[in-house]
Each structure stands twice: as structure tokens, then as C-alpha cells.
Amino acid sequence: MAVNETVIALLRSKPDMAKLTDDLPHVRAAVDAPDGIGTIASYFTEIPLPATGTWNTPGRGGAQADLVLTAPQGQVPLLFIEIDKLPRGR
């Protein structure tokens, strides 16, 4: 779920103020924030990063990126994202 939450946060769309009855400060902050990055098709999950082998047949023990983003239109040609959750109480 943490990977899904990260994608949603990075995609964030601006709220449509015409559909809201109140101009609340946190909604105004979301409207004034920059656009999200890419589209849902810009994100890929659990992509092998082969330390050995090839992209098509990665070797054993290679790392995997939790999330990979490719959005050149947003000035992000390639971004690897690792998502780790801290244990509760930290």
C-alpha cells in the first residue's frame, strides 16, 4: 500500500474549486501547489535493476526498484524510488 500511496501523492491532481462549497485553507494550498508528475502510465512497480545479467534476464540477487517513474514532459527522464516503512513507534 505504501507504493500505491506514493503514486497517488506524486500524481496529485488539483481540486476543482467549482465543486467545493467552502474555500478552506488546506484546499487553497492544494490548488496553489504545483501539478503532479506524469500520468498513471508513467509509473512502473517492482522493476529489476540487474547488477548481473541483462535487463531481460536479470541475475540472482539483483535489486528491485519499488517504483520507477518516467516522465520526460515533467523534466523527470528516469527516477527510481525505494519505499520503506519504519516500524511502529518511530
HTML snippet that shows the backbone in 3Dmol.js (N, CA, C, O; Angstrom):
<script src="https://3Dmol.org/build/3Dmol-min.js"></script>
<div id="view" style="width:600px;height:400px;position:relative"></div>
<script>
const pdb = `
ATOM      1  N   MET A   1       0.807  -1.194   0.000  1.00  0.00           N
ATOM      2  CA  MET A   1       0.000   0.000   0.000  1.00  0.00           C
ATOM      3  C   MET A   1       0.854   1.263   0.000  1.00  0.00           C
ATOM      4  O   MET A   1       0.437   2.285  -0.545  1.00  0.00           O
ATOM      5  N   ALA A   2       2.025   1.212   0.593  1.00  0.00           N
ATOM      6  CA  ALA A   2       2.871   2.401   0.643  1.00  0.00           C
ATOM      7  C   ALA A   2       3.273   2.838  -0.764  1.00  0.00           C
ATOM      8  O   ALA A   2       3.391   4.034  -1.033  1.00  0.00           O
ATOM      9  N   VAL A   3       3.485   1.871  -1.663  1.00  0.00           N
ATOM     10  CA  VAL A   3       3.832   2.208  -3.049  1.00  0.00           C
ATOM     11  C   VAL A   3       2.640   2.890  -3.715  1.00  0.00           C
ATOM     12  O   VAL A   3       2.812   3.900  -4.397  1.00  0.00           O
ATOM     13  N   ASN A   4       1.442   2.355  -3.527  1.00  0.00           N
ATOM     14  CA  ASN A   4       0.243   2.970  -4.110  1.00  0.00           C
ATOM     15  C   ASN A   4       0.041   4.385  -3.579  1.00  0.00           C
ATOM     16  O   ASN A   4      -0.282   5.298  -4.340  1.00  0.00           O
ATOM     17  N   GLU A   5       0.229   4.566  -2.284  1.00  0.00           N
ATOM     18  CA  GLU A   5       0.071   5.895  -1.685  1.00  0.00           C
ATOM     19  C   GLU A   5       1.085   6.883  -2.253  1.00  0.00           C
ATOM     20  O   GLU A   5       0.778   8.061  -2.439  1.00  0.00           O
ATOM     21  N   THR A   6       2.284   6.400  -2.526  1.00  0.00           N
ATOM     22  CA  THR A   6       3.320   7.262  -3.101  1.00  0.00           C
ATOM     23  C   THR A   6       2.937   7.698  -4.506  1.00  0.00           C
ATOM     24  O   THR A   6       3.091   8.867  -4.859  1.00  0.00           O
ATOM     25  N   VAL A   7       2.435   6.758  -5.315  1.00  0.00           N
ATOM     26  CA  VAL A   7       1.996   7.100  -6.680  1.00  0.00           C
ATOM     27  C   VAL A   7       0.880   8.141  -6.618  1.00  0.00           C
ATOM     28  O   VAL A   7       0.910   9.127  -7.355  1.00  0.00           O
ATOM     29  N   ILE A   8      -0.091   7.930  -5.754  1.00  0.00           N
ATOM     30  CA  ILE A   8      -1.202   8.882  -5.633  1.00  0.00           C
ATOM     31  C   ILE A   8      -0.695  10.257  -5.229  1.00  0.00           C
ATOM     32  O   ILE A   8      -1.155  11.270  -5.757  1.00  0.00           O
ATOM     33  N   ALA A   9       0.244  10.298  -4.302  1.00  0.00           N
ATOM     34  CA  ALA A   9       0.787  11.589  -3.853  1.00  0.00           C
ATOM     35  C   ALA A   9       1.549  12.292  -4.976  1.00  0.00           C
ATOM     36  O   ALA A   9       1.467  13.513  -5.110  1.00  0.00           O
ATOM     37  N   LEU A  10       2.286  11.531  -5.779  1.00  0.00           N
ATOM     38  CA  LEU A  10       3.055  12.145  -6.864  1.00  0.00           C
ATOM     39  C   LEU A  10       2.164  12.571  -8.027  1.00  0.00           C
ATOM     40  O   LEU A  10       2.489  13.523  -8.736  1.00  0.00           O
ATOM     41  N   LEU A  11       1.046  11.878  -8.230  1.00  0.00           N
ATOM     42  CA  LEU A  11       0.131  12.217  -9.323  1.00  0.00           C
ATOM     43  C   LEU A  11      -0.797  13.375  -8.976  1.00  0.00           C
ATOM     44  O   LEU A  11      -1.371  13.997  -9.870  1.00  0.00           O
ATOM     45  N   ARG A  12      -0.946  13.662  -7.721  1.00  0.00           N
ATOM     46  CA  ARG A  12      -1.972  14.562  -7.186  1.00  0.00           C
ATOM     47  C   ARG A  12      -2.540  15.539  -8.219  1.00  0.00           C
ATOM     48  O   ARG A  12      -1.817  16.270  -8.896  1.00  0.00           O
ATOM     49  N   SER A  13      -3.833  15.511  -8.299  1.00  0.00           N
ATOM     50  CA  SER A  13      -4.493  16.477  -9.181  1.00  0.00           C
ATOM     51  C   SER A  13      -5.025  17.623  -8.327  1.00  0.00           C
ATOM     52  O   SER A  13      -5.251  17.474  -7.126  1.00  0.00           O
ATOM     53  N   LYS A  14      -5.212  18.729  -8.951  1.00  0.00           N
ATOM     54  CA  LYS A  14      -5.704  19.899  -8.228  1.00  0.00           C
ATOM     55  C   LYS A  14      -7.214  19.759  -8.020  1.00  0.00           C
ATOM     56  O   LYS A  14      -7.922  19.308  -8.921  1.00  0.00           O
ATOM     57  N   PRO A  15      -7.709  20.141  -6.844  1.00  0.00           N
ATOM     58  CA  PRO A  15      -9.152  20.091  -6.623  1.00  0.00           C
ATOM     59  C   PRO A  15      -9.877  21.111  -7.499  1.00  0.00           C
ATOM     60  O   PRO A  15      -9.353  22.190  -7.775  1.00  0.00           O
ATOM     61  N   ASP A  16     -11.072  20.761  -7.927  1.00  0.00           N
ATOM     62  CA  ASP A  16     -11.899  21.666  -8.716  1.00  0.00           C
ATOM     63  C   ASP A  16     -12.664  22.560  -7.741  1.00  0.00           C
ATOM     64  O   ASP A  16     -13.615  22.116  -7.098  1.00  0.00           O
ATOM     65  N   MET A  17     -12.251  23.803  -7.638  1.00  0.00           N
ATOM     66  CA  MET A  17     -12.846  24.718  -6.670  1.00  0.00           C
ATOM     67  C   MET A  17     -14.339  24.958  -6.947  1.00  0.00           C
ATOM     68  O   MET A  17     -15.089  25.295  -6.031  1.00  0.00           O
ATOM     69  N   ALA A  18     -14.768  24.787  -8.194  1.00  0.00           N
ATOM     70  CA  ALA A  18     -16.178  24.996  -8.528  1.00  0.00           C
ATOM     71  C   ALA A  18     -17.062  23.946  -7.863  1.00  0.00           C
ATOM     72  O   ALA A  18     -18.252  24.180  -7.656  1.00  0.00           O
ATOM     73  N   LYS A  19     -16.490  22.790  -7.527  1.00  0.00           N
ATOM     74  CA  LYS A  19     -17.269  21.722  -6.904  1.00  0.00           C
ATOM     75  C   LYS A  19     -17.277  21.820  -5.376  1.00  0.00           C
ATOM     76  O   LYS A  19     -17.989  21.069  -4.710  1.00  0.00           O
ATOM     77  N   LEU A  20     -16.502  22.729  -4.832  1.00  0.00           N
ATOM     78  CA  LEU A  20     -16.415  22.861  -3.382  1.00  0.00           C
ATOM     79  C   LEU A  20     -17.273  24.028  -2.903  1.00  0.00           C
ATOM     80  O   LEU A  20     -17.374  25.059  -3.569  1.00  0.00           O
ATOM     81  N   THR A  21     -17.882  23.848  -1.743  1.00  0.00           N
ATOM     82  CA  THR A  21     -18.735  24.907  -1.207  1.00  0.00           C
ATOM     83  C   THR A  21     -17.948  25.898  -0.362  1.00  0.00           C
ATOM     84  O   THR A  21     -18.326  27.065  -0.257  1.00  0.00           O
ATOM     85  N   ASP A  22     -16.844  25.434   0.247  1.00  0.00           N
ATOM     86  CA  ASP A  22     -16.033  26.313   1.099  1.00  0.00           C
ATOM     87  C   ASP A  22     -14.631  26.438   0.517  1.00  0.00           C
ATOM     88  O   ASP A  22     -14.102  25.496  -0.073  1.00  0.00           O
ATOM     89  N   ASP A  23     -14.049  27.601   0.690  1.00  0.00           N
ATOM     90  CA  ASP A  23     -12.670  27.832   0.264  1.00  0.00           C
ATOM     91  C   ASP A  23     -11.771  27.653   1.493  1.00  0.00           C
ATOM     92  O   ASP A  23     -11.273  28.629   2.053  1.00  0.00           O
ATOM     93  N   LEU A  24     -11.571  26.398   1.903  1.00  0.00           N
ATOM     94  CA  LEU A  24     -10.804  26.091   3.103  1.00  0.00           C
ATOM     95  C   LEU A  24      -9.309  26.299   2.857  1.00  0.00           C
ATOM     96  O   LEU A  24      -8.848  26.112   1.731  1.00  0.00           O
ATOM     97  N   PRO A  25      -8.545  26.680   3.876  1.00  0.00           N
ATOM     98  CA  PRO A  25      -7.115  26.960   3.694  1.00  0.00           C
ATOM     99  C   PRO A  25      -6.332  25.764   3.140  1.00  0.00           C
ATOM    100  O   PRO A  25      -5.464  25.948   2.287  1.00  0.00           O
ATOM    101  N   HIS A  26      -6.621  24.535   3.610  1.00  0.00           N
ATOM    102  CA  HIS A  26      -5.857  23.386   3.111  1.00  0.00           C
ATOM    103  C   HIS A  26      -6.228  23.058   1.666  1.00  0.00           C
ATOM    104  O   HIS A  26      -5.399  22.537   0.919  1.00  0.00           O
ATOM    105  N   VAL A  27      -7.469  23.358   1.266  1.00  0.00           N
ATOM    106  CA  VAL A  27      -7.856  23.154  -0.135  1.00  0.00           C
ATOM    107  C   VAL A  27      -7.171  24.203  -0.998  1.00  0.00           C
ATOM    108  O   VAL A  27      -6.690  23.890  -2.088  1.00  0.00           O
ATOM    109  N   ARG A  28      -7.121  25.430  -0.529  1.00  0.00           N
ATOM    110  CA  ARG A  28      -6.447  26.504  -1.277  1.00  0.00           C
ATOM    111  C   ARG A  28      -4.965  26.166  -1.449  1.00  0.00           C
ATOM    112  O   ARG A  28      -4.390  26.431  -2.504  1.00  0.00           O
ATOM    113  N   ALA A  29      -4.346  25.586  -0.426  1.00  0.00           N
ATOM    114  CA  ALA A  29      -2.934  25.203  -0.522  1.00  0.00           C
ATOM    115  C   ALA A  29      -2.750  24.132  -1.590  1.00  0.00           C
ATOM    116  O   ALA A  29      -1.758  24.158  -2.317  1.00  0.00           O
ATOM    117  N   ALA A  30      -3.689  23.189  -1.698  1.00  0.00           N
ATOM    118  CA  ALA A  30      -3.599  22.142  -2.717  1.00  0.00           C
ATOM    119  C   ALA A  30      -3.749  22.730  -4.114  1.00  0.00           C
ATOM    120  O   ALA A  30      -3.092  22.278  -5.052  1.00  0.00           O
ATOM    121  N   VAL A  31      -4.604  23.731  -4.257  1.00  0.00           N
ATOM    122  CA  VAL A  31      -4.802  24.376  -5.558  1.00  0.00           C
ATOM    123  C   VAL A  31      -3.553  25.151  -5.957  1.00  0.00           C
ATOM    124  O   VAL A  31      -3.179  25.165  -7.130  1.00  0.00           O
ATOM    125  N   ASP A  32      -2.904  25.798  -4.987  1.00  0.00           N
ATOM    126  CA  ASP A  32      -1.720  26.605  -5.275  1.00  0.00           C
ATOM    127  C   ASP A  32      -0.454  25.765  -5.454  1.00  0.00           C
ATOM    128  O   ASP A  32       0.554  26.278  -5.941  1.00  0.00           O
ATOM    129  N   ALA A  33      -0.484  24.481  -5.069  1.00  0.00           N
ATOM    130  CA  ALA A  33       0.688  23.601  -5.181  1.00  0.00           C
ATOM    131  C   ALA A  33       0.960  23.276  -6.650  1.00  0.00           C
ATOM    132  O   ALA A  33       0.058  23.373  -7.482  1.00  0.00           O
ATOM    133  N   PRO A  34       2.184  22.895  -6.970  1.00  0.00           N
ATOM    134  CA  PRO A  34       2.479  22.536  -8.354  1.00  0.00           C
ATOM    135  C   PRO A  34       1.733  21.271  -8.768  1.00  0.00           C
ATOM    136  O   PRO A  34       1.304  20.480  -7.928  1.00  0.00           O
ATOM    137  N   ASP A  35       1.590  21.098 -10.075  1.00  0.00           N
ATOM    138  CA  ASP A  35       0.942  19.905 -10.608  1.00  0.00           C
ATOM    139  C   ASP A  35       1.718  18.662 -10.213  1.00  0.00           C
ATOM    140  O   ASP A  35       2.897  18.725  -9.863  1.00  0.00           O
ATOM    141  N   GLY A  36       1.029  17.532 -10.277  1.00  0.00           N
ATOM    142  CA  GLY A  36       1.681  16.249 -10.046  1.00  0.00           C
ATOM    143  C   GLY A  36       2.618  15.908 -11.201  1.00  0.00           C
ATOM    144  O   GLY A  36       2.724  16.656 -12.173  1.00  0.00           O
ATOM    145  N   ILE A  37       3.288  14.779 -11.080  1.00  0.00           N
ATOM    146  CA  ILE A  37       4.280  14.383 -12.079  1.00  0.00           C
ATOM    147  C   ILE A  37       3.755  13.191 -12.873  1.00  0.00           C
ATOM    148  O   ILE A  37       3.416  12.160 -12.293  1.00  0.00           O
ATOM    149  N   GLY A  38       3.687  13.328 -14.188  1.00  0.00           N
ATOM    150  CA  GLY A  38       3.335  12.222 -15.071  1.00  0.00           C
ATOM    151  C   GLY A  38       1.869  11.820 -15.006  1.00  0.00           C
ATOM    152  O   GLY A  38       1.028  12.524 -14.447  1.00  0.00           O
ATOM    153  N   THR A  39       1.594  10.652 -15.605  1.00  0.00           N
ATOM    154  CA  THR A  39       0.272  10.042 -15.592  1.00  0.00           C
ATOM    155  C   THR A  39       0.410   8.671 -14.943  1.00  0.00           C
ATOM    156  O   THR A  39       1.524   8.243 -14.639  1.00  0.00           O
ATOM    157  N   ILE A  40      -0.677   7.992 -14.733  1.00  0.00           N
ATOM    158  CA  ILE A  40      -0.601   6.674 -14.113  1.00  0.00           C
ATOM    159  C   ILE A  40       0.238   5.720 -14.977  1.00  0.00           C
ATOM    160  O   ILE A  40       0.870   4.804 -14.451  1.00  0.00           O
ATOM    161  N   ALA A  41       0.245   5.933 -16.283  1.00  0.00           N
ATOM    162  CA  ALA A  41       1.043   5.093 -17.183  1.00  0.00           C
ATOM    163  C   ALA A  41       2.538   5.399 -17.085  1.00  0.00           C
ATOM    164  O   ALA A  41       3.348   4.672 -17.660  1.00  0.00           O
ATOM    165  N   SER A  42       2.920   6.459 -16.369  1.00  0.00           N
ATOM    166  CA  SER A  42       4.326   6.826 -16.201  1.00  0.00           C
ATOM    167  C   SER A  42       5.009   6.022 -15.102  1.00  0.00           C
ATOM    168  O   SER A  42       6.232   6.074 -14.966  1.00  0.00           O
ATOM    169  N   TYR A  43       4.228   5.274 -14.311  1.00  0.00           N
ATOM    170  CA  TYR A  43       4.746   4.579 -13.136  1.00  0.00           C
ATOM    171  C   TYR A  43       4.781   3.076 -13.356  1.00  0.00           C
ATOM    172  O   TYR A  43       3.845   2.496 -13.906  1.00  0.00           O
ATOM    173  N   PHE A  44       5.865   2.451 -12.923  1.00  0.00           N
ATOM    174  CA  PHE A  44       6.028   1.004 -13.009  1.00  0.00           C
ATOM    175  C   PHE A  44       6.511   0.521 -11.641  1.00  0.00           C
ATOM    176  O   PHE A  44       7.247   1.233 -10.959  1.00  0.00           O
ATOM    177  N   THR A  45       6.103  -0.681 -11.239  1.00  0.00           N
ATOM    178  CA  THR A  45       6.471  -1.189  -9.918  1.00  0.00           C
ATOM    179  C   THR A  45       7.287  -2.464 -10.021  1.00  0.00           C
ATOM    180  O   THR A  45       7.188  -3.215 -10.991  1.00  0.00           O
ATOM    181  N   GLU A  46       8.104  -2.690  -8.986  1.00  0.00           N
ATOM    182  CA  GLU A  46       8.934  -3.898  -8.844  1.00  0.00           C
ATOM    183  C   GLU A  46       9.742  -4.196 -10.107  1.00  0.00           C
ATOM    184  O   GLU A  46       9.659  -5.284 -10.675  1.00  0.00           O
ATOM    185  N   ILE A  47      10.510  -3.222 -10.523  1.00  0.00           N
ATOM    186  CA  ILE A  47      11.341  -3.346 -11.722  1.00  0.00           C
ATOM    187  C   ILE A  47      12.723  -3.843 -11.311  1.00  0.00           C
ATOM    188  O   ILE A  47      13.372  -3.231 -10.463  1.00  0.00           O
ATOM    189  N   PRO A  48      13.190  -4.969 -11.916  1.00  0.00           N
ATOM    190  CA  PRO A  48      14.524  -5.459 -11.564  1.00  0.00           C
ATOM    191  C   PRO A  48      15.610  -4.505 -12.048  1.00  0.00           C
ATOM    192  O   PRO A  48      15.546  -3.981 -13.160  1.00  0.00           O
ATOM    193  N   LEU A  49      16.598  -4.293 -11.200  1.00  0.00           N
ATOM    194  CA  LEU A  49      17.765  -3.484 -11.542  1.00  0.00           C
ATOM    195  C   LEU A  49      18.954  -4.441 -11.534  1.00  0.00           C
ATOM    196  O   LEU A  49      19.590  -4.631 -10.496  1.00  0.00           O
ATOM    197  N   PRO A  50      19.254  -5.035 -12.665  1.00  0.00           N
ATOM    198  CA  PRO A  50      20.237  -6.123 -12.683  1.00  0.00           C
ATOM    199  C   PRO A  50      21.660  -5.660 -12.400  1.00  0.00           C
ATOM    200  O   PRO A  50      22.227  -4.851 -13.134  1.00  0.00           O
ATOM    201  N   ALA A  51      22.222  -6.193 -11.318  1.00  0.00           N
ATOM    202  CA  ALA A  51      23.642  -5.983 -11.052  1.00  0.00           C
ATOM    203  C   ALA A  51      24.445  -6.969 -11.905  1.00  0.00           C
ATOM    204  O   ALA A  51      25.589  -6.706 -12.276  1.00  0.00           O
ATOM    205  N   THR A  52      23.823  -8.096 -12.202  1.00  0.00           N
ATOM    206  CA  THR A  52      24.400  -9.088 -13.109  1.00  0.00           C
ATOM    207  C   THR A  52      23.316  -9.487 -14.094  1.00  0.00           C
ATOM    208  O   THR A  52      22.131  -9.257 -13.851  1.00  0.00           O
ATOM    209  N   GLY A  53      23.711 -10.069 -15.177  1.00  0.00           N
ATOM    210  CA  GLY A  53      22.749 -10.471 -16.197  1.00  0.00           C
ATOM    211  C   GLY A  53      22.383  -9.296 -17.087  1.00  0.00           C
ATOM    212  O   GLY A  53      23.156  -8.353 -17.253  1.00  0.00           O
ATOM    213  N   THR A  54      21.191  -9.374 -17.652  1.00  0.00           N
ATOM    214  CA  THR A  54      20.715  -8.328 -18.560  1.00  0.00           C
ATOM    215  C   THR A  54      19.363  -7.824 -18.068  1.00  0.00           C
ATOM    216  O   THR A  54      18.812  -8.350 -17.100  1.00  0.00           O
ATOM    217  N   TRP A  55      18.832  -6.805 -18.739  1.00  0.00           N
ATOM    218  CA  TRP A  55      17.517  -6.286 -18.373  1.00  0.00           C
ATOM    219  C   TRP A  55      16.450  -7.358 -18.566  1.00  0.00           C
ATOM    220  O   TRP A  55      15.512  -7.454 -17.774  1.00  0.00           O
ATOM    221  N   ASN A  56      16.592  -8.167 -19.626  1.00  0.00           N
ATOM    222  CA  ASN A  56      15.588  -9.194 -19.900  1.00  0.00           C
ATOM    223  C   ASN A  56      15.728 -10.404 -18.987  1.00  0.00           C
ATOM    224  O   ASN A  56      14.725 -11.032 -18.647  1.00  0.00           O
ATOM    225  N   THR A  57      16.939 -10.742 -18.585  1.00  0.00           N
ATOM    226  CA  THR A  57      17.170 -11.879 -17.694  1.00  0.00           C
ATOM    227  C   THR A  57      18.134 -11.455 -16.594  1.00  0.00           C
ATOM    228  O   THR A  57      19.323 -11.767 -16.652  1.00  0.00           O
ATOM    229  N   PRO A  58      17.620 -10.742 -15.588  1.00  0.00           N
ATOM    230  CA  PRO A  58      18.497 -10.285 -14.516  1.00  0.00           C
ATOM    231  C   PRO A  58      19.052 -11.454 -13.721  1.00  0.00           C
ATOM    232  O   PRO A  58      18.385 -12.475 -13.554  1.00  0.00           O
ATOM    233  N   GLY A  59      20.282 -11.298 -13.231  1.00  0.00           N
ATOM    234  CA  GLY A  59      20.908 -12.331 -12.420  1.00  0.00           C
ATOM    235  C   GLY A  59      20.299 -12.398 -11.034  1.00  0.00           C
ATOM    236  O   GLY A  59      19.595 -11.484 -10.604  1.00  0.00           O
ATOM    237  N   ARG A  60      20.573 -13.480 -10.349  1.00  0.00           N
ATOM    238  CA  ARG A  60      20.047 -13.658  -8.998  1.00  0.00           C
ATOM    239  C   ARG A  60      20.650 -12.633  -8.042  1.00  0.00           C
ATOM    240  O   ARG A  60      21.801 -12.223  -8.190  1.00  0.00           O
ATOM    241  N   GLY A  61      19.863 -12.237  -7.079  1.00  0.00           N
ATOM    242  CA  GLY A  61      20.354 -11.332  -6.050  1.00  0.00           C
ATOM    243  C   GLY A  61      20.340  -9.870  -6.439  1.00  0.00           C
ATOM    244  O   GLY A  61      20.803  -9.028  -5.669  1.00  0.00           O
ATOM    245  N   GLY A  62      19.823  -9.544  -7.612  1.00  0.00           N
ATOM    246  CA  GLY A  62      19.762  -8.147  -8.019  1.00  0.00           C
ATOM    247  C   GLY A  62      18.685  -7.396  -7.256  1.00  0.00           C
ATOM    248  O   GLY A  62      17.753  -8.002  -6.727  1.00  0.00           O
ATOM    249  N   ALA A  63      18.810  -6.108  -7.201  1.00  0.00           N
ATOM    250  CA  ALA A  63      17.831  -5.272  -6.501  1.00  0.00           C
ATOM    251  C   ALA A  63      16.602  -5.046  -7.372  1.00  0.00           C
ATOM    252  O   ALA A  63      16.643  -5.226  -8.589  1.00  0.00           O
ATOM    253  N   GLN A  64      15.523  -4.652  -6.734  1.00  0.00           N
ATOM    254  CA  GLN A  64      14.312  -4.255  -7.441  1.00  0.00           C
ATOM    255  C   GLN A  64      13.901  -2.875  -6.954  1.00  0.00           C
ATOM    256  O   GLN A  64      13.916  -2.594  -5.756  1.00  0.00           O
ATOM    257  N   ALA A  65      13.536  -2.022  -7.896  1.00  0.00           N
ATOM    258  CA  ALA A  65      13.025  -0.696  -7.526  1.00  0.00           C
ATOM    259  C   ALA A  65      11.541  -0.842  -7.202  1.00  0.00           C
ATOM    260  O   ALA A  65      10.786  -1.421  -7.983  1.00  0.00           O
ATOM    261  N   ASP A  66      11.126  -0.319  -6.056  1.00  0.00           N
ATOM    262  CA  ASP A  66       9.709  -0.373  -5.699  1.00  0.00           C
ATOM    263  C   ASP A  66       8.872   0.373  -6.728  1.00  0.00           C
ATOM    264  O   ASP A  66       7.770  -0.053  -7.076  1.00  0.00           O
ATOM    265  N   LEU A  67       9.404   1.482  -7.207  1.00  0.00           N
ATOM    266  CA  LEU A  67       8.661   2.329  -8.119  1.00  0.00           C
ATOM    267  C   LEU A  67       9.631   2.997  -9.085  1.00  0.00           C
ATOM    268  O   LEU A  67      10.678   3.502  -8.679  1.00  0.00           O
ATOM    269  N   VAL A  68       9.275   2.994 -10.364  1.00  0.00           N
ATOM    270  CA  VAL A  68      10.082   3.672 -11.380  1.00  0.00           C
ATOM    271  C   VAL A  68       9.167   4.649 -12.101  1.00  0.00           C
ATOM    272  O   VAL A  68       8.066   4.292 -12.521  1.00  0.00           O
ATOM    273  N   LEU A  69       9.630   5.877 -12.239  1.00  0.00           N
ATOM    274  CA  LEU A  69       8.861   6.928 -12.896  1.00  0.00           C
ATOM    275  C   LEU A  69       9.617   7.399 -14.117  1.00  0.00           C
ATOM    276  O   LEU A  69      10.809   7.700 -14.041  1.00  0.00           O
ATOM    277  N   THR A  70       8.923   7.465 -15.251  1.00  0.00           N
ATOM    278  CA  THR A  70       9.481   8.068 -16.454  1.00  0.00           C
ATOM    279  C   THR A  70       8.495   9.135 -16.928  1.00  0.00           C
ATOM    280  O   THR A  70       7.413   8.817 -17.423  1.00  0.00           O
ATOM    281  N   ALA A  71       8.875  10.384 -16.775  1.00  0.00           N
ATOM    282  CA  ALA A  71       8.007  11.499 -17.161  1.00  0.00           C
ATOM    283  C   ALA A  71       8.850  12.626 -17.740  1.00  0.00           C
ATOM    284  O   ALA A  71       9.012  13.669 -17.106  1.00  0.00           O
ATOM    285  N   PRO A  72       9.393  12.422 -18.950  1.00  0.00           N
ATOM    286  CA  PRO A  72      10.235  13.475 -19.530  1.00  0.00           C
ATOM    287  C   PRO A  72       9.502  14.805 -19.706  1.00  0.00           C
ATOM    288  O   PRO A  72      10.126  15.864 -19.645  1.00  0.00           O
ATOM    289  N   GLN A  73       8.179  14.763 -19.926  1.00  0.00           N
ATOM    290  CA  GLN A  73       7.423  16.010 -20.067  1.00  0.00           C
ATOM    291  C   GLN A  73       7.411  16.805 -18.774  1.00  0.00           C
ATOM    292  O   GLN A  73       7.182  18.014 -18.799  1.00  0.00           O
ATOM    293  N   GLY A  74       7.653  16.150 -17.638  1.00  0.00           N
ATOM    294  CA  GLY A  74       7.739  16.825 -16.349  1.00  0.00           C
ATOM    295  C   GLY A  74       9.170  17.003 -15.894  1.00  0.00           C
ATOM    296  O   GLY A  74       9.420  17.215 -14.708  1.00  0.00           O
ATOM    297  N   GLN A  75      10.128  16.919 -16.827  1.00  0.00           N
ATOM    298  CA  GLN A  75      11.553  17.067 -16.548  1.00  0.00           C
ATOM    299  C   GLN A  75      12.090  15.945 -15.655  1.00  0.00           C
ATOM    300  O   GLN A  75      13.059  16.141 -14.922  1.00  0.00           O
ATOM    301  N   VAL A  76      11.447  14.750 -15.722  1.00  0.00           N
ATOM    302  CA  VAL A  76      11.902  13.584 -14.961  1.00  0.00           C
ATOM    303  C   VAL A  76      12.106  12.438 -15.956  1.00  0.00           C
ATOM    304  O   VAL A  76      11.195  11.638 -16.171  1.00  0.00           O
ATOM    305  N   PRO A  77      13.306  12.351 -16.568  1.00  0.00           N
ATOM    306  CA  PRO A  77      13.507  11.287 -17.565  1.00  0.00           C
ATOM    307  C   PRO A  77      13.459   9.891 -16.952  1.00  0.00           C
ATOM    308  O   PRO A  77      12.930   8.970 -17.575  1.00  0.00           O
ATOM    309  N   LEU A  78      13.999   9.712 -15.749  1.00  0.00           N
ATOM    310  CA  LEU A  78      14.000   8.402 -15.102  1.00  0.00           C
ATOM    311  C   LEU A  78      14.269   8.592 -13.613  1.00  0.00           C
ATOM    312  O   LEU A  78      15.243   9.237 -13.225  1.00  0.00           O
ATOM    313  N   LEU A  79      13.400   8.027 -12.790  1.00  0.00           N
ATOM    314  CA  LEU A  79      13.546   8.157 -11.340  1.00  0.00           C
ATOM    315  C   LEU A  79      13.227   6.815 -10.695  1.00  0.00           C
ATOM    316  O   LEU A  79      12.143   6.267 -10.896  1.00  0.00           O
ATOM    317  N   PHE A  80      14.173   6.283  -9.915  1.00  0.00           N
ATOM    318  CA  PHE A  80      13.964   5.057  -9.161  1.00  0.00           C
ATOM    319  C   PHE A  80      13.609   5.448  -7.732  1.00  0.00           C
ATOM    320  O   PHE A  80      14.285   6.278  -7.124  1.00  0.00           O
ATOM    321  N   ILE A  81      12.542   4.846  -7.197  1.00  0.00           N
ATOM    322  CA  ILE A  81      12.075   5.190  -5.860  1.00  0.00           C
ATOM    323  C   ILE A  81      12.024   3.931  -5.009  1.00  0.00           C
ATOM    324  O   ILE A  81      11.408   2.938  -5.399  1.00  0.00           O
ATOM    325  N   GLU A  82      12.663   3.967  -3.859  1.00  0.00           N
ATOM    326  CA  GLU A  82      12.624   2.866  -2.894  1.00  0.00           C
ATOM    327  C   GLU A  82      11.749   3.314  -1.734  1.00  0.00           C
ATOM    328  O   GLU A  82      11.956   4.394  -1.180  1.00  0.00           O
ATOM    329  N   ILE A  83      10.781   2.497  -1.366  1.00  0.00           N
ATOM    330  CA  ILE A  83       9.838   2.868  -0.322  1.00  0.00           C
ATOM    331  C   ILE A  83       9.967   1.872   0.825  1.00  0.00           C
ATOM    332  O   ILE A  83       9.719   0.679   0.653  1.00  0.00           O
ATOM    333  N   ASP A  84      10.349   2.361   1.972  1.00  0.00           N
ATOM    334  CA  ASP A  84      10.479   1.533   3.169  1.00  0.00           C
ATOM    335  C   ASP A  84       9.620   2.126   4.266  1.00  0.00           C
ATOM    336  O   ASP A  84       9.540   3.344   4.430  1.00  0.00           O
ATOM    337  N   LYS A  85       8.983   1.246   5.011  1.00  0.00           N
ATOM    338  CA  LYS A  85       8.182   1.702   6.143  1.00  0.00           C
ATOM    339  C   LYS A  85       8.978   1.514   7.416  1.00  0.00           C
ATOM    340  O   LYS A  85       9.595   0.469   7.622  1.00  0.00           O
ATOM    341  N   LEU A  86       8.966   2.523   8.269  1.00  0.00           N
ATOM    342  CA  LEU A  86       9.599   2.390   9.575  1.00  0.00           C
ATOM    343  C   LEU A  86       8.698   1.574  10.487  1.00  0.00           C
ATOM    344  O   LEU A  86       7.475   1.628  10.365  1.00  0.00           O
ATOM    345  N   PRO A  87       9.293   0.823  11.393  1.00  0.00           N
ATOM    346  CA  PRO A  87       8.465   0.099  12.357  1.00  0.00           C
ATOM    347  C   PRO A  87       7.644   1.073  13.187  1.00  0.00           C
ATOM    348  O   PRO A  87       8.036   2.224  13.380  1.00  0.00           O
ATOM    349  N   ARG A  88       6.513   0.605  13.670  1.00  0.00           N
ATOM    350  CA  ARG A  88       5.659   1.460  14.502  1.00  0.00           C
ATOM    351  C   ARG A  88       6.404   1.947  15.737  1.00  0.00           C
ATOM    352  O   ARG A  88       7.258   1.244  16.277  1.00  0.00           O
ATOM    353  N   GLY A  89       6.076   3.143  16.174  1.00  0.00           N
ATOM    354  CA  GLY A  89       6.694   3.700  17.362  1.00  0.00           C
ATOM    355  C   GLY A  89       7.933   4.520  17.073  1.00  0.00           C
ATOM    356  O   GLY A  89       8.591   4.988  18.002  1.00  0.00           O
ATOM    357  N   ARG A  90       8.264   4.703  15.815  1.00  0.00           N
ATOM    358  CA  ARG A  90       9.443   5.516  15.463  1.00  0.00           C
ATOM    359  C   ARG A  90       9.031   6.813  14.877  1.00  0.00           C
ATOM    360  O   ARG A  90       9.882   7.628  14.522  1.00  0.00           O
TER     361      ARG A  90
END
`;
const viewer = $3Dmol.createViewer("view");
viewer.addModel(pdb, "pdb");
viewer.setStyle({}, {cartoon: {color: "spectrum"}});
viewer.zoomTo();
viewer.render();
</script>
